[in-house]
């Protein structure tokens, strides 16, 4: 779903840009699309990496590292950015890998590992329901402050005490913030290890990824500043999809489940603040490079640099098996979810029917397409109002699709 606002902290405009990096033969059209994002679609700083069969075939970056300092430090190959809900793909991998190792049964009740969670009629909530956004707790009766949201004991207690908004397992709605707290507590209960540490030990270090959920202070100098930007007007920017009336109403009504879900952390945190970046929020504040994002998805579906694929065929099938489809109680459009991943569809177009991944609100996108061997990682510092389908990311996806089909 894409919506574009007419306001933002930095207006978009055609900008001459020097694009750095390389593309493999046959992917020249991807470089052209990446360049047009700057000259036609108001991009300010971005990076794109695409792997095919475990090898990088696109590695591009351009523009300013910080949205609020366009004449300051340039984006570098190793620049990292916050990726918002792209982080949910990492959280999904953690739960699926624990399942693959026999430590977590997707069809077991959450309360088997977390007894306090059975309160308020949640005793039949399955781990599978958490992954498929069917747990019924997308919002909290009392929103948490940014400081409270960073406290794993407090978030776990809040979720355990929360009455579900629908009977778990009977419907689906996007758990924008609570998904991460649910996943983090399951990882901690099953392994005894905090989520950020588990990701570092079992994903980031073995794969050589510049990827953190809970940014170490010594890496802060590499992270660019994000902010709101608005799309350019006029035909050069391409079509802008306007939301249906019911979608607009859901986002404007402070009492709607949509607003309450996205407002589970109130007030909205400063995403550039050191305290927010250092927090462990597996639904929303992962920080990584584009190369790390693409390599992460490449590693899920095949070997990378001698490291075997992380997912077995059975786990890969589970990740892509449709858990939820149809009207989403929170996003108010039709969505499709596998086990923790968004699946290809009109609300979130990926490369093809077998693709799975996750967008970040406002632009970032990561996914894999096992049939073509493609893994895709796109970062931007100009975050917009798109929720699941940003025009800049979609232009790049189309270019990759054309290159694969050629």
Secondary structure, 3 states (H helix, E strand, C coil): CCCCCCCCCECCCCCCCCCEEEECCCCHHHHHHHHHHHHCCCCCEEEEEEEECCEEEEEEEEEECCCCCCCCCECCCCCEEECHHHHHHHHHHHHHHHHHCCCCCCCCEHHHCCHHHHHHHCCCCEHHHHHCCCCCCCCCCCCECHHHHCCHHHHHHHHHHCCCCCCCCCCCCCCCCHHHHHHHHHHHHHHCCCHHHHHHHHHHHHHCCCEECCCCHHHHHHECCCEEECCCCCHHHCCCCCCCHHHHHHHHCCCCHHHHHHCCECCCCCCCCHHHHHCCCCCCCCEECHHHHHHHHHHHHCCECCECCCCCHHHHHHHHCCCEEEECCCCCCEEEECCCCEECECCECCCCCCCEEEECCCCCEEEEECCCCEEEEEEECEECCCCCCCHHHHHHHHHHHHHHHC
